[in-house]
Amino acid sequence: MNLWGIDLGGTKIECVVLDKSSLQVVQRQRVPTEASLGYQHILGQIKKLIDIVSERAGERPTAIGFATPGVSEPATGLMKNCNTTCMNGQPMLQDLEATLQIPVRLANDANCFALAETRMGVGRDYPDAAVVFGVIMGTGVGGGLVVNKQIIKGQHGIAGEWGHNVLEEGGVLCYCGRRGCVEAVISGPALEKYYENESGDAVKLNEIVEKHLAGQDECATRAVNRLLENYGKALSTLINIIDPDLIIIGGGVGNIDLIYSEGYERIKKYVFNSGIFTTPVCKPALGDSAGVFGAALLWE
């Protein structure tokens, strides 16, 4: 039987069917999430998508994995920390199994990213990497931990959530209710807002980086240095605790090449190892496919 996975995003729901032996794509399809129409509508969109893919694949799933925003609280089975807020407090695993009438496994989308990149992506270039940390740095900041090719969820289902450690005491208010979280400092929107406050101009992050590289915009240079310094500081804390064999950076901020050169030096500055840091820090290989591939791998 093939492997089935769904990536449950805020704007789109994607389904993939992978050949179990080769992990090649058999079918792939998307539908809009339409989250504004509510939780029950999302469940309906999921069922609709599976029906479409089943017809095209000539089979129906006997089990399916989901990459979800947020996580299912182990103690209650209720969803939490979802930026698609209508999912919070809902027994999604139970509801999906009732709707689809098949076994379901859920994992946070950052965990699925880390698993897919370990098994199918850049991790294949590092076959001896037993401990892999997948970083998400985009609209939000999060992460996933994979050990011996298995997701580590943790006691509360929040393993890898480095984006909500406090980086700046009394800093900008984060949606989680705390101030100065990693996400409130070095996410894409946070960096753009910092530049706007400094310069009075609202521009995209890639333009800020270009202005910095051109050497003609002091506000852009301050914004980029803020990113690199806090990236090194925040990631070094992670490294001090986990000391992974491989780090993979996903999300739009991870497309900034300076992260892998000057940013790498900032990690060395802060890591608790006398300035020595040799862990590979890589861009992902799977693009925006990692979440849905990781969901399918939950049943592999």
DAPEHU-V991587 format. One record per pair of residues at least 24 apart in sequence whose C-alpha atoms are under 10 Angstrom apart, sorted by sequence separation. I is the first residue (numbers start at 1). J is the second residue. If there is no record, write none. Layout:
i=[I/I]
j=[J/J]
This chain:
i=[2/4/6/8/9/10/11/29/68/110/111/140/163/195/196/198/259/8/10/11/28/110/111/135/136/194/195/198/9/10/27/82/110/123/134/135/136/137/194/195/227/257/26/27/29/66/81/109/133/135/136/195/196/232/256/28/118/135/192/194/195/231/235/236/239/243/254/255/13/27/28/114/115/117/118/191/194/195/235/254/255/26/27/66/113/114/115/116/118/119/193/228/232/233/236/237/240/254/15/26/110/111/112/113/114/115/118/119/192/227/228/232/235/236/239/240/241/13/14/64/110/111/112/113/114/115/118/191/194/224/227/228/231/232/235/236/239/240/246/247/248/249/250/251/12/13/64/109/110/111/112/113/116/190/191/228/229/230/231/232/233/234/236/237/238/239/240/245/246/247/248/249/250/251/8/15/16/63/72/108/109/110/111/112/115/224/228/229/232/233/236/237/243/245/246/247/248/249/250/14/15/71/72/108/109/110/111/114/115/191/224/228/231/232/233/235/236/237/244/245/246/247/248/249/250/13/14/17/64/71/72/108/114/115/191/227/228/229/230/231/232/233/234/235/236/243/244/245/246/247/248/250/251/15/16/17/63/70/71/107/114/115/186/190/225/228/229/230/232/233/234/247/248/250/251/8/15/62/63/64/65/66/67/68/69/70/71/186/225/228/229/232/233/239/250/7/61/62/63/64/65/66/67/68/69/70/111/112/188/228/232/6/17/62/63/64/65/66/67/68/69/70/111/141/142/186/187/229/239/250/61/62/63/64/65/66/67/68/69/111/141/142/185/186/229/236/60/61/62/63/64/65/66/67/68/111/140/141/185/186/6/66/67/68/108/140/141/186/6/17/42/67/68/107/139/140/141/186/187/5/39/42/67/108/137/138/141/142/185/186/213/4/38/39/40/66/67/107/137/140/141/185/206/17/38/39/40/65/111/139/140/141/205/206/209/36/38/39/111/138/139/140/182/186/205/209/4/15/35/36/37/38/39/43/47/108/111/137/138/139/140/182/206/209/15/35/36/46/50/107/108/110/111/137/138/139/140/206/15/33/35/39/108/110/136/137/138/139/182/205/14/35/43/44/47/138/182/14/39/43/46/47/181/182/13/46/2/40/44/4/5/43/2/4/43/83/1/2/3/4/5/6/7/8/9/10/1/2/3/4/5/6/7/8/9/10/1/2/3/4/5/6/7/8/9/1/2/3/4/5/6/7/8/1/2/3/4/5/6/7/168/191/167/188/167/187/188/189/187/188/167/187/188/167/186/166/165/163/10/162/163/165/10/11/162/9/10/9/10/162/8/162/80/81/80/160/74/74/75/74/75/71/73/74/75/160/73/74/72/73/74/71/72/73/71/72/70/71/70/83/137/81/23/24/23/145/147/146/147/5/145/5/6/7/8/9/135/5/7/8/7/145/144/7/133/143/133/143/143/142/133/141/142/132/133/134/141/131/132/133/138/140/131/132/133/134/135/136/137/138/139/140/141/131/132/133/134/135/136/137/138/139/140/130/131/132/133/134/135/136/137/138/139/129/130/131/132/133/134/135/136/137/138/129/130/131/132/133/134/135/136/137/138/128/129/136/137/138/128/129/136/137/126/135/126/123/122/123/122/123/122/121/118/118/118/117/114/117/114/113/114/113/114/113/110/151/135/134/150/151/133/134/135/150/135/134/129/126/123/122/122/123/124/121/122/123/121/122/121/122/120/121/117/118/120/121/117/118/116/117/121/116/117/121/114/116/117/120/113/117/118/113/116/117/120/113/116/117/119/120/113/115/116/119/113/114/115/116/117/118/113/114/116/117/120/112/113/115/116/119/111/112/113/115/116/110/111/112/113/114/115/116/109/110/112/113/116/109/112/113/115/116/108/109/111/112/115/107/110/111/112/109/112/108/109/112/107/108/107/106/105/105/107/106/105/104/105/104/103/67/68/67/68/66/67/66/67/65/66/67/68/65/66/67/65/66/67/65/66/64/65/66/67/64/65/66/63/64/65/64/65/63/64/65/63/28/25/24/23/16/23/23/14/17/18/16/17/20/14/15/16/20/23/14/15/18/13/16/17/18/20/21/15/16/20/15/7/9/7/8/9/7/8/6/7/5/6/7/5/6/7/8/4/5/6/7/4/5/6/7/3/4/5/6/4/5/3/4/5/3/4/5/2/3/4/5/3/4/3/4/2/3/2]
j=[26/28/30/32/33/34/35/53/92/134/135/164/187/219/220/222/283/33/35/36/53/135/136/160/161/219/220/223/35/36/53/108/136/149/160/161/162/163/220/221/253/283/53/54/56/93/108/136/160/162/163/222/223/259/283/56/146/163/220/222/223/259/263/264/267/271/282/283/42/56/57/143/144/146/147/220/223/224/264/283/284/56/57/96/143/144/145/146/148/149/223/258/262/263/266/267/270/284/46/57/141/142/143/144/145/146/149/150/223/258/259/263/266/267/270/271/272/45/46/96/142/143/144/145/146/147/150/223/226/256/259/260/263/264/267/268/271/272/278/279/280/281/282/283/45/46/97/142/143/144/145/146/149/223/224/261/262/263/264/265/266/267/269/270/271/272/273/278/279/280/281/282/283/284/42/49/50/97/106/142/143/144/145/146/149/258/262/263/266/267/270/271/277/279/280/281/282/283/284/49/50/106/107/143/144/145/146/149/150/226/259/263/266/267/268/270/271/272/279/280/281/282/283/284/285/49/50/53/100/107/108/144/150/151/227/263/264/265/266/267/268/269/270/271/272/279/280/281/282/283/284/286/287/52/53/54/100/107/108/144/151/152/223/227/262/265/266/267/269/270/271/284/285/287/288/46/53/100/101/102/103/104/105/106/107/108/109/224/263/266/267/270/271/277/288/46/100/101/102/103/104/105/106/107/108/109/150/151/227/267/271/46/57/102/103/104/105/106/107/108/109/110/151/181/182/226/227/269/279/290/102/103/104/105/106/107/108/109/110/152/182/183/226/227/270/277/102/103/104/105/106/107/108/109/110/153/182/183/227/228/49/109/110/111/151/183/184/229/50/61/86/111/112/151/183/184/185/230/231/50/84/87/112/153/182/183/186/187/230/231/258/50/84/85/86/112/113/153/183/186/187/231/252/64/85/86/87/112/158/186/187/188/252/253/256/84/86/87/159/186/187/188/230/234/253/257/53/64/84/85/86/87/88/92/96/157/160/186/187/188/189/231/255/258/65/85/86/96/100/157/158/160/161/187/188/189/190/256/66/84/86/90/159/161/187/188/189/190/233/256/66/87/95/96/99/190/234/67/92/96/99/100/234/235/67/100/57/95/99/60/61/99/59/61/100/140/59/60/61/62/63/64/65/66/67/68/60/61/62/63/64/65/66/67/68/69/61/62/63/64/65/66/67/68/69/62/63/64/65/66/67/68/69/63/64/65/66/67/68/69/230/253/230/251/231/251/252/253/252/253/233/253/254/234/253/234/234/234/82/234/235/237/83/84/235/83/84/84/85/237/84/238/157/158/158/238/153/154/155/155/156/153/155/156/157/242/156/157/156/157/158/156/157/158/157/158/157/158/158/175/231/176/119/120/120/242/244/244/245/104/244/105/106/107/108/109/235/106/108/109/109/247/248/112/238/248/239/249/250/250/242/250/251/242/243/244/251/242/243/244/249/251/243/244/245/246/247/248/249/250/251/252/253/244/245/246/247/248/249/250/251/252/253/244/245/246/247/248/249/250/251/252/253/244/245/246/247/248/249/250/251/252/253/245/246/247/248/249/250/251/252/253/254/245/246/253/254/255/246/247/254/255/245/254/246/246/246/247/247/248/248/248/246/247/248/248/247/250/248/248/249/249/250/250/250/294/281/281/297/298/281/282/283/298/284/284/280/280/282/282/283/284/285/283/284/285/284/285/285/286/285/286/283/284/286/287/284/285/284/285/289/285/286/290/284/286/287/290/284/289/290/286/289/290/293/287/290/291/293/294/288/290/291/294/289/290/291/292/293/294/290/291/293/294/297/290/291/293/294/297/290/291/292/294/295/290/291/292/293/294/295/296/290/291/293/294/297/291/294/295/297/298/291/292/294/295/298/291/294/295/296/294/297/294/295/298/294/295/295/295/295/296/298/298/298/298/299/299/299/290/291/291/292/291/292/292/293/292/293/294/295/293/294/295/294/295/296/295/296/295/296/297/298/296/297/298/296/297/298/298/299/298/299/300/299/292/293/293/293/289/296/297/289/292/293/292/293/296/291/292/293/297/300/292/293/296/292/295/296/297/299/300/295/296/300/296/289/291/290/291/292/291/292/291/292/291/292/293/292/293/294/295/292/293/294/295/293/294/295/296/293/294/295/296/295/296/295/296/297/296/297/298/296/297/298/299/298/299/299/300/299/300/300]
